[in-house]
Amino acid sequence: MENIKFIDDKICDIEDRGYIMYRKYNDGIYVLMGSYTNKEHRSKGVWKNLFNIFLNDKVKDGEMVQAAACSEILTTYLLKIGFIKIDEPVRHWGNISNGVNLVYIKNNELPLH
């Protein structure tokens, strides 16, 4: 994997209520690196809005997104929109002991929730 290069990027809420960080490898695989929503804005759709921007504007048809999720709420949401559990390690994270590894391959024919 030494020939695989990557860039890190961040999508921020215009009102500075939160962000989503991701890494894109030059072979078209994205890895979610972290996210944050300010405490007073949680459960108001800020994260979902940022995540939809990520999936709709950054990820192209056929590209893969990997995520290592430790939150049951996040895992449930990602499974609902089309992510699947995998046994393989997620790039950068490997196999996490307190969560689940997930993968999503974008297909523009499937609507996002």
C-alpha positions in Angstrom: 0.0 0.0 0.0 3.0 2.3 -0.1 2.1 3.5 -3.6 -1.4 4.6 -2.5 -1.6 8.3 -1.9 -4.4 10.2 -0.2 -5.7 13.6 0.6 -7.6 14.6 3.7 -10.6 17.0 3.5 -13.3 18.4 5.7 -16.9 19.5 5.1 -17.9 22.2 7.5 -21.4 23.5 8.3 -21.7 27.1 7.1 -23.0 28.1 10.5 -20.0 26.3 12.2 -22.3 23.8 13.9 -20.2 20.8 13.0 -18.0 19.0 10.4 -17.2 15.7 8.7 -13.6 14.7 7.9 -12.7 12.2 5.3 -9.7 10.8 3.5 -9.7 10.0 -0.2 -7.2 7.6 -1.6 -6.1 7.8 -5.2 -7.7 4.5 -6.0 -11.2 6.0 -5.3 -11.7 4.8 -1.8 -13.0 7.2 0.8 -12.5 6.7 4.6 -14.5 8.6 7.1 -12.0 10.0 9.6 -14.3 11.7 12.1 -17.1 14.1 12.7 -18.4 16.5 15.2 -21.6 18.3 15.9 -21.8 21.1 18.5 -23.7 19.9 21.6 -26.5 22.4 21.3 -27.1 21.4 17.6 -27.2 17.6 18.0 -30.4 15.7 16.9 -31.2 18.6 14.5 -30.0 17.0 11.3 -26.7 18.9 11.1 -24.6 15.7 10.7 -27.1 14.1 8.2 -27.0 17.2 6.1 -23.2 17.3 6.0 -23.1 13.6 5.3 -25.5 13.9 2.4 -23.4 16.7 1.0 -20.4 14.4 1.2 -22.2 11.4 -0.5 -23.9 13.5 -3.1 -21.2 16.1 -4.0 -17.9 14.3 -3.3 -18.4 10.6 -3.9 -18.8 9.6 -7.5 -20.8 6.7 -8.9 -19.0 3.4 -8.3 -16.6 4.8 -5.6 -16.3 3.2 -2.2 -16.8 4.7 1.2 -15.4 2.9 4.3 -16.3 3.7 7.9 -15.4 2.4 11.3 -18.4 3.2 13.5 -18.5 3.0 17.3 -21.9 4.6 17.8 -25.0 2.3 17.6 -27.0 5.3 16.4 -24.5 6.0 13.6 -24.2 2.3 12.7 -28.0 1.9 12.4 -28.3 5.0 10.2 -25.4 4.0 7.9 -27.0 0.5 7.5 -30.3 2.1 6.7 -28.9 4.1 3.8 -27.0 1.3 2.2 -23.8 0.6 4.1 -23.0 -3.0 4.8 -21.0 -4.6 7.6 -17.7 -6.1 6.6 -15.2 -8.3 8.4 -12.2 -6.8 6.6 -10.4 -3.9 8.2 -11.1 -0.3 7.2 -8.1 1.6 5.8 -6.3 3.6 8.4 -8.5 2.3 11.3 -8.0 -1.5 10.8 -10.3 -3.6 12.9 -11.7 -1.6 15.7 -12.5 -3.5 18.9 -15.5 -1.4 20.1 -17.4 -0.9 16.8 -18.2 -2.2 13.4 -16.5 -1.8 10.0 -18.8 -0.7 7.2 -18.6 -0.2 3.4 -20.8 1.6 0.9 -20.4 1.7 -2.9 -22.2 4.6 -4.4 -24.8 3.8 -7.0 -26.7 6.8 -8.3 -29.7 4.6 -9.0 -30.4 4.1 -5.3 -31.9 7.1 -3.5 -30.3 8.3 -0.3 -32.5 8.7 2.8 
